[in-house]
Amino acid sequence: MPLFFVFLMTLFLAGCAALPVPAPPACPPCPGVEPPRPAVKALQPAEWNELAGWDGDDHARAFELFRASCSTLAKRPLWQASCESAQKVGAGGTANGGARAWFEGQFRPWALTNPDESRAGLVTGYYEPVVRGSRNNKSPYRTPVFGPPADLIVVDLADLYPDLKNLRLRGRIEGRKLVPYLDRAQWTAQEAQRAGDALLWLDDPLDFFFLQIQGSGQVVLDDGSRVRIGYADQNGHPYRSIGKWLIDQGELQAHEASMQGIKAWAEAHPQRLQELLNANPSLVFFRELPATGSGPPGALGVPLTPERSIAVDPRHVPLGAPVWLATTYPNSERGLSRLMLAQDTGGAIRGPARADFYWGSGVEAGNQAGKMKQRGALWVLLPRGHQP
């Protein structure tokens, strides 16, 4: 081909490449295929009359608890004005319906809504176990309680990527790499060589396992004194339900996989106890606290109040927020509606319409918490003028 002709073709193709390419004509939607819907916001505006049972609650009790939590909340811009108002009202200044009027004047309700636009959520329960222990490794106290180990590395991802707020990476250094931290089975294999770092020793490994799920507990020591142990950190592995593991193994039916049912299975199969525990790779580390106050400190840093505190997903509900909860008592159709305070979080509490109801300390609270798996709806109260 003559070089001149090649030169002309090159110019022609270069010119065509520079020409704007018309967009293809819009075509109608394909039959039977719906266009994608815009994402549904987790918080939808609501009215007070949507809050079932709102008029019948003890709002004065909720007000006093909110006011007390202002020792922490007042430092957060979202709550400053509400806390200033609560302090001006003062203790006892909200009787005879005044507390309800105060909440309605300060806040606006927002319905917690699922991505599919439904508002039905899941409400579970948790409590503070009371277990037996010692400061010494002696029979029957052979189950160690550890604080965060020195080789656990925690990276707050929000420091690197602000969009990843509330997410942390946990691992350990191996050579020059950050690798996943030890899972439960790997940690258990090392407990003997780490024994000198144990905070306390307990008498029942399964009781301690359930205490880890709750996140805190009281320990009655062999000298008669009590201490509280509270969540300090976690090994970074996801929580796996040992109840579901037993169901999948064909060991229990779904209706038997309560805390009580799992304990009964473990008593009947002591040789498989560690296998059962290892089915949950997640491991919790603790710190020692005084056994004082109405309950253990939650994620907000204030003591939890039985039957008034809930754990929430902080991606959708700001910690400290009043939350109207409409659900039922465990294994019952009897209504349970009241104004709660979002004072805690939990590894299994994920999604907008999701809450964990704090029942208190001890055996009866544990019985209620172990049975609670109810449908419910939630409305978060946010200061007027705030746009989530």
PAVO-798253 format. One record per residue (C-alpha): x, y, z; residue in one letter; residue number from 1; chain. Coordinates in steps of 0.5 Angstrom, whole numbers, plus 500, padded with zeros to 3 digits. Example, Ala and Ser with C-alpha at 12.3 -4.5 7.8 and 13.67 -1.06 7.14 Angstrom:
residues 2
- 525|491|516|A|1|A;
- 527|498|514|S|2|A;
This chain:
residues 388
- 500|500|500|M|1|A;
- 503|507|498|P|2|A;
- 506|511|504|L|3|A;
- 501|517|502|F|4|A;
- 495|513|502|F|5|A;
- 497|510|509|V|6|A;
- 498|517|512|F|7|A;
- 491|519|509|L|8|A;
- 488|513|513|M|9|A;
- 492|515|519|T|10|A;
- 489|522|519|L|11|A;
- 482|520|518|F|12|A;
- 482|515|523|L|13|A;
- 485|520|528|A|14|A;
- 479|525|526|G|15|A;
- 474|520|527|C|16|A;
- 477|518|534|A|17|A;
- 476|525|536|A|18|A;
- 469|526|534|L|19|A;
- 464|526|540|P|20|A;
- 460|519|540|V|21|A;
- 452|520|540|P|22|A;
- 449|517|546|A|23|A;
- 445|511|545|P|24|A;
- 437|512|545|P|25|A;
- 434|511|551|A|26|A;
- 430|505|551|C|27|A;
- 424|503|555|P|28|A;
- 425|498|561|P|29|A;
- 425|491|560|C|30|A;
- 418|487|561|P|31|A;
- 418|484|568|G|32|A;
- 424|488|570|V|33|A;
- 424|493|576|E|34|A;
- 429|499|576|P|35|A;
- 433|499|582|P|36|A;
- 430|503|588|R|37|A;
- 434|508|591|P|38|A;
- 437|506|598|A|39|A;
- 432|507|604|V|40|A;
- 434|511|610|K|41|A;
- 434|507|616|A|42|A;
- 431|513|620|L|43|A;
- 424|516|617|Q|44|A;
- 420|522|620|P|45|A;
- 415|519|625|A|46|A;
- 409|522|629|E|47|A;
- 408|521|636|W|48|A;
- 402|518|635|N|49|A;
- 405|512|632|E|50|A;
- 409|510|638|L|51|A;
- 404|505|641|A|52|A;
- 403|506|648|G|53|A;
- 407|512|649|W|54|A;
- 402|516|653|D|55|A;
- 402|510|659|G|56|A;
- 410|510|660|D|57|A;
- 413|512|666|D|58|A;
- 417|518|663|H|59|A;
- 419|521|669|A|60|A;
- 423|515|670|R|61|A;
- 426|515|663|A|62|A;
- 428|523|664|F|63|A;
- 432|522|671|E|64|A;
- 436|516|667|L|65|A;
- 437|521|661|F|66|A;
- 439|527|666|R|67|A;
- 444|522|670|A|68|A;
- 447|520|663|S|69|A;
- 448|527|661|C|70|A;
- 455|527|665|S|71|A;
- 457|524|659|T|72|A;
- 452|526|654|L|73|A;
- 453|533|655|A|74|A;
- 460|533|652|K|75|A;
- 457|531|645|R|76|A;
- 455|536|641|P|77|A;
- 448|533|639|L|78|A;
- 446|532|646|W|79|A;
- 449|539|649|Q|80|A;
- 442|543|648|A|81|A;
- 438|537|651|S|82|A;
- 442|536|657|C|83|A;
- 442|543|659|E|84|A;
- 435|543|659|S|85|A;
- 435|537|663|A|86|A;
- 439|540|668|Q|87|A;
- 435|547|668|K|88|A;
- 429|542|670|V|89|A;
- 432|539|675|G|90|A;
- 430|533|679|A|91|A;
- 423|532|681|G|92|A;
- 421|538|676|G|93|A;
- 417|533|671|T|94|A;
- 412|530|675|A|95|A;
- 404|530|673|N|96|A;
- 406|529|665|G|97|A;
- 411|534|665|G|98|A;
- 417|529|663|A|99|A;
- 412|527|657|R|100|A;
- 412|534|655|A|101|A;
- 419|535|656|W|102|A;
- 421|529|651|F|103|A;
- 416|532|646|E|104|A;
- 418|539|646|G|105|A;
- 426|537|646|Q|106|A;
- 426|531|641|F|107|A;
- 422|529|634|R|108|A;
- 421|521|633|P|109|A;
- 424|517|627|W|110|A;
- 422|510|626|A|111|A;
- 428|505|625|L|112|A;
- 427|502|618|T|113|A;
- 430|496|614|N|114|A;
- 432|497|607|P|115|A;
- 426|493|605|D|116|A;
- 422|499|608|E|117|A;
- 419|495|613|S|118|A;
- 419|497|621|R|119|A;
- 419|490|624|A|120|A;
- 425|488|628|G|121|A;
- 428|483|632|L|122|A;
- 429|484|640|V|123|A;
- 433|480|644|T|124|A;
- 435|480|651|G|125|A;
- 442|480|655|Y|126|A;
- 444|480|662|Y|127|A;
- 450|481|667|E|128|A;
- 451|473|670|P|129|A;
- 454|472|677|V|130|A;
- 459|467|677|V|131|A;
- 464|464|682|R|132|A;
- 471|465|682|G|133|A;
- 478|466|685|S|134|A;
- 484|470|685|R|135|A;
- 488|463|685|N|136|A;
- 489|458|680|N|137|A;
- 486|452|685|K|138|A;
- 481|447|684|S|139|A;
- 475|448|682|P|140|A;
- 477|455|679|Y|141|A;
- 481|453|673|R|142|A;
- 478|457|668|T|143|A;
- 482|463|667|P|144|A;
- 480|470|665|V|145|A;
- 484|475|661|F|146|A;
- 485|482|660|G|147|A;
- 487|484|653|P|148|A;
- 494|481|651|P|149|A;
- 500|484|650|A|150|A;
- 501|482|642|D|151|A;
- 494|484|640|L|152|A;
- 494|490|635|I|153|A;
- 488|494|634|V|154|A;
- 487|499|628|V|155|A;
- 482|504|628|D|156|A;
- 480|504|621|L|157|A;
- 477|511|622|A|158|A;
- 484|514|623|D|159|A;
- 485|512|616|L|160|A;
- 479|512|612|Y|161|A;
- 473|516|616|P|162|A;
- 468|513|612|D|163|A;
- 470|506|616|L|164|A;
- 467|509|623|K|165|A;
- 466|504|628|N|166|A;
- 470|499|625|L|167|A;
- 477|496|628|R|168|A;
- 482|491|625|L|169|A;
- 485|486|630|R|170|A;
- 491|482|629|G|171|A;
- 498|480|631|R|172|A;
- 505|481|628|I|173|A;
- 508|475|625|E|174|A;
- 515|477|622|G|175|A;
- 513|484|618|R|176|A;
- 506|482|617|K|177|A;
- 499|484|621|L|178|A;
- 496|477|621|V|179|A;
- 489|475|624|P|180|A;
- 489|474|631|Y|181|A;
- 488|467|635|L|182|A;
- 481|464|635|D|183|A;
- 478|461|641|R|184|A;
- 481|454|639|A|185|A;
- 488|457|638|Q|186|A;
- 488|461|644|W|187|A;
- 486|455|649|T|188|A;
- 492|451|646|A|189|A;
- 496|457|649|Q|190|A;
- 492|458|656|E|191|A;
- 497|454|660|A|192|A;
- 503|458|658|Q|193|A;
- 499|465|659|R|194|A;
- 497|463|666|A|195|A;
- 501|468|669|G|196|A;
- 497|474|666|D|197|A;
- 490|471|668|A|198|A;
- 486|476|672|L|199|A;
- 482|471|675|L|200|A;
- 480|464|675|W|201|A;
- 473|461|675|L|202|A;
- 470|455|676|D|203|A;
- 465|453|670|D|204|A;
- 468|454|663|P|205|A;
- 461|454|660|L|206|A;
- 458|460|665|D|207|A;
- 465|464|663|F|208|A;
- 463|463|655|F|209|A;
- 456|465|657|F|210|A;
- 459|471|660|L|211|A;
- 463|473|654|Q|212|A;
- 457|473|650|I|213|A;
- 454|478|655|Q|214|A;
- 460|482|655|G|215|A;
- 460|483|663|S|216|A;
- 459|480|669|G|217|A;
- 460|479|677|Q|218|A;
- 464|474|680|V|219|A;
- 463|472|687|V|220|A;
- 470|471|690|L|221|A;
- 472|465|694|D|222|A;
- 473|470|700|D|223|A;
- 466|473|700|G|224|A;
- 468|479|696|S|225|A;
- 465|481|689|R|226|A;
- 468|484|683|V|227|A;
- 465|486|676|R|228|A;
- 469|484|670|I|229|A;
- 467|488|664|G|230|A;
- 469|488|656|Y|231|A;
- 476|491|654|A|232|A;
- 477|488|647|D|233|A;
- 476|482|643|Q|234|A;
- 480|478|638|N|235|A;
- 477|480|632|G|236|A;
- 474|474|630|H|237|A;
- 466|474|628|P|238|A;
- 461|471|633|Y|239|A;
- 458|464|632|R|240|A;
- 452|461|635|S|241|A;
- 454|455|639|I|242|A;
- 446|454|639|G|243|A;
- 446|454|632|K|244|A;
- 452|449|631|W|245|A;
- 448|444|636|L|246|A;
- 442|445|631|I|247|A;
- 447|444|625|D|248|A;
- 450|438|628|Q|249|A;
- 443|434|629|G|250|A;
- 444|435|637|E|251|A;
- 438|439|639|L|252|A;
- 432|442|636|Q|253|A;
- 431|449|634|A|254|A;
- 426|450|640|H|255|A;
- 431|447|645|E|256|A;
- 437|451|643|A|257|A;
- 436|456|649|S|258|A;
- 442|457|654|M|259|A;
- 438|452|659|Q|260|A;
- 438|447|653|G|261|A;
- 445|448|651|I|262|A;
- 447|447|659|K|263|A;
- 444|441|659|A|264|A;
- 447|438|653|W|265|A;
- 454|440|655|A|266|A;
- 452|436|662|E|267|A;
- 451|430|658|A|268|A;
- 457|431|654|H|269|A;
- 463|433|658|P|270|A;
- 468|430|653|Q|271|A;
- 465|435|647|R|272|A;
- 465|441|651|L|273|A;
- 471|444|648|Q|274|A;
- 469|442|641|E|275|A;
- 462|446|643|L|276|A;
- 466|452|645|L|277|A;
- 471|452|639|N|278|A;
- 465|453|635|A|279|A;
- 465|460|636|N|280|A;
- 472|463|634|P|281|A;
- 470|470|638|S|282|A;
- 474|471|644|L|283|A;
- 473|477|649|V|284|A;
- 478|480|654|F|285|A;
- 476|483|660|F|286|A;
- 478|489|665|R|287|A;
- 476|489|673|E|288|A;
- 471|494|675|L|289|A;
- 468|495|682|P|290|A;
- 461|491|683|A|291|A;
- 458|498|684|T|292|A;
- 452|502|681|G|293|A;
- 445|499|678|S|294|A;
- 449|495|673|G|295|A;
- 456|494|669|P|296|A;
- 458|500|664|P|297|A;
- 456|500|657|G|298|A;
- 459|503|651|A|299|A;
- 457|510|653|L|300|A;
- 461|509|659|G|301|A;
- 455|510|664|V|302|A;
- 452|504|668|P|303|A;
- 446|500|665|L|304|A;
- 439|500|668|T|305|A;
- 435|494|668|P|306|A;
- 429|494|664|E|307|A;
- 431|501|661|R|308|A;
- 438|500|657|S|309|A;
- 438|497|651|I|310|A;
- 444|495|646|A|311|A;
- 444|498|639|V|312|A;
- 447|499|632|D|313|A;
- 451|505|633|P|314|A;
- 451|506|625|R|315|A;
- 444|508|626|H|316|A;
- 442|510|633|V|317|A;
- 447|515|636|P|318|A;
- 449|512|643|L|319|A;
- 445|516|649|G|320|A;
- 439|517|645|A|321|A;
- 432|515|648|P|322|A;
- 429|510|644|V|323|A;
- 422|508|644|W|324|A;
- 421|500|644|L|325|A;
- 415|497|642|A|326|A;
- 415|489|643|T|327|A;
- 413|483|648|T|328|A;
- 415|480|654|Y|329|A;
- 419|473|652|P|330|A;
- 415|468|650|N|331|A;
- 409|472|651|S|332|A;
- 404|476|647|E|333|A;
- 404|481|653|R|334|A;
- 406|488|651|G|335|A;
- 412|491|653|L|336|A;
- 413|498|651|S|337|A;
- 417|503|654|R|338|A;
- 422|509|653|L|339|A;
- 429|506|653|M|340|A;
- 436|509|653|L|341|A;
- 441|507|648|A|342|A;
- 447|506|652|Q|343|A;
- 451|500|649|D|344|A;
- 453|496|643|T|345|A;
- 454|489|642|G|346|A;
- 457|484|636|G|347|A;
- 451|481|634|A|348|A;
- 447|487|634|I|349|A;
- 447|489|627|R|350|A;
- 442|493|623|G|351|A;
- 437|499|624|P|352|A;
- 431|495|627|A|353|A;
- 435|491|632|R|354|A;
- 436|492|640|A|355|A;
- 438|488|646|D|356|A;
- 434|489|652|F|357|A;
- 438|489|658|Y|358|A;
- 435|485|664|W|359|A;
- 439|486|670|G|360|A;
- 444|481|674|S|361|A;
- 443|474|676|G|362|A;
- 439|468|675|V|363|A;
- 432|471|674|E|364|A;
- 435|476|669|A|365|A;
- 438|471|665|G|366|A;
- 432|467|665|N|367|A;
- 428|472|662|Q|368|A;
- 434|474|657|A|369|A;
- 435|467|655|G|370|A;
- 428|466|652|K|371|A;
- 428|473|649|M|372|A;
- 427|473|641|K|373|A;
- 421|478|640|Q|374|A;
- 419|482|634|R|375|A;
- 419|489|635|G|376|A;
- 419|496|633|A|377|A;
- 423|502|635|L|378|A;
- 423|510|634|W|379|A;
- 429|514|636|V|380|A;
- 428|521|639|L|381|A;
- 433|526|636|L|382|A;
- 433|533|638|P|383|A;
- 429|538|634|R|384|A;
- 432|541|628|G|385|A;
- 437|535|628|H|386|A;
- 437|532|621|Q|387|A;
- 440|525|621|P|388|A;
